[in-house]
């Protein structure tokens, strides 16, 4: 059977890369005593896949993985066994059984919600102030780096939502052309964050073929704000989004359950 | 994320919290700017975060090298578990940061922080360094300095942590004597807790630092260097090391753990997120070695051989697999092939762990004791590479160093391995051994050539593709408490000439030659057999910027030579001089249990290329026989008993003790 699990990669371990997180989860599965399934072949490995790789340096509040088990296990037992086997900084929040025929999670991802905490008061003020002008542009250029090439692309259509939670100086939500549905779902309202380090919240396209990384958004906004370089910022991915039958963005775990 | 704030029961002043928050944020910013930030993040599975409670004895375990090296070290995991198991003490880890992180921390005025709760080093009650390698000594100074602790023991005040050290290099503690408050000599399991208890008691009684150190000096196996004075002869050799306080014994006998089954062993160990050098379960199946290789310090310092029983090991292995999720277990010891029930152990481990998909590897495989049968069993799960350490290229020189390995033996094992599907073999040698000639170096190349021939001797369809014979030749470093402790190391130009010769000789297909510049080995030889005056050189070198000397990218030989010059000391005096029999050695006040007379006898036999039998075949009278209940083989088939033909009868001594019954 397949089990979908929502987990948190906490800020403490945000510098751990995706492959290392993957191996840590695999070892957690081995510690848990759960009946995990192994691949066939010369070097058998645990059957596990992640909806989306999270960059080194980024924390994740609701990351999602898909584990294949050799025999049926209830979601409660799965959650309980795993949380006893995982370090507190890498814990599971929810587990949901997934139909065997459900598509691979990574094919269902449409977007992600990010919290970007900008370092430096002056830089943060200018970047937040530049949002309306940036969004008013028909085109917003940013560099996309892939394994093989570096190219400039237009990220304006990839910005699905952009605002500043809990900050009075923010532009009104109406000024952003975001799909309002995006804001109804993100799980974490990020309340109670220290006001000294202003936050930028963004809903950005994330699919297997096209995506806008937080760094690309920050690059464009920094340019708009007239900053010489992109200020340091800390990324927390708050949620992964899929879509419902009507094409509205909904949390990925719901989209996977509906599919 | 910050566990401490949740669990700390004590009241913290508001300004301190504000300060701490800034420090944590500042630390996070530093992490964004360095390579390999996971070295510093912590939060690994099975790491322990106890409440930061002033009533607990707080031990900062310091590994004076990078995270990847330290987290590969079994001793760290063992002692970490040992201290944290006690309800009255806590242990957190410190590692040496890399240069980029050091620069960030200095610029941000961040002190060295523990991996677990990120507390500064100076807030710990005890700061303990493990001494595995002489060339990590500058890292100790750097870590103390970053930790805000005065470098020299005499400069430390009542509120400063007690700085302790243990491990193999503590057997010659002298070069570090100015910096360490107390050394622990020998097996650490018991003495470490005794030492912690004394320091914990001090928190209640409020006695002075000096009084506490004197109490420590009374513990068996503890050396408090500041209570001893060193006198020198005019030629620079040591005249005497004498105790200056009634609490300080004239000689410090090392500690022995006699029953490994009863000794603590961790059932859960930290599991790093990133891959470290030895990223697997290390199961210490025995401690010590009966072979008596004359160059080998570990073989002398870890005497006598003590085995863990098969049932205990199988139980530990199962628990460790369950608690770590590791995919691999290595059987760890100086000479795993000598474990009395090796085939039975491997079979039992495989039986218990097969469903868990765990592979078993034998790291320091001895040529002459590997059973073909167990080789075949290992590869049933996963093929691991094969390592052999003939150490010398000719039989004569192998006899000199008492490495009881023959060429026929080695080639047979290689043939078996190639036929069993292995295609990669690592061979370890040393150059610069006493009495070595060019002929011995040529022997290394001959051996490599013969190994290659064995591979091609296996019919093509039956052998695995891609032959890789890697020949690593390291430079011999004479070490204290070995029969070669009086020997000179080859001067650097001689080593270089030998290396060029080897490069030429080993230029053959399928063979890869690995070697290192001799400068580091030269300094290692100085500090391994150095006296207390080298403390000044160490400090001077560190002041000049020497740190992370074990890493070629940071090693600065020129600065080290300047440091020696400025301190008026000649490194060749320590490294390249043959020491006479009657010379007082700087470590003579440390008693390893091995007698100096035995070591000298062994040295003389080496000069005659005469071998000494394995202790399991009969006692050779190394000195341990005088200590009651320490060595299981003491006195067996003893001295003078016909050495010839003792292989069979002597074997019984081992069998009786090793116990065929234990193998059931």
Interface residues (C-beta under 8 A of the other chain):
Chain A: X10 X11 X12 X13 X15 X16 X17 X20 X21 X23 X24 X26 X27 X28 X29 X30 X31 X33 X38 X44 X57 X85 X86 X87 X88 X89 X90 X119 X232 X234
Chain B: X1 X3 X28 X29 X31 X32 X37 X38 X41 X42 X43 X44 X45 X46 X47 X271 X273 X274 X275 X321 X322 X323 X324 X325 X326 X327 X356 X357
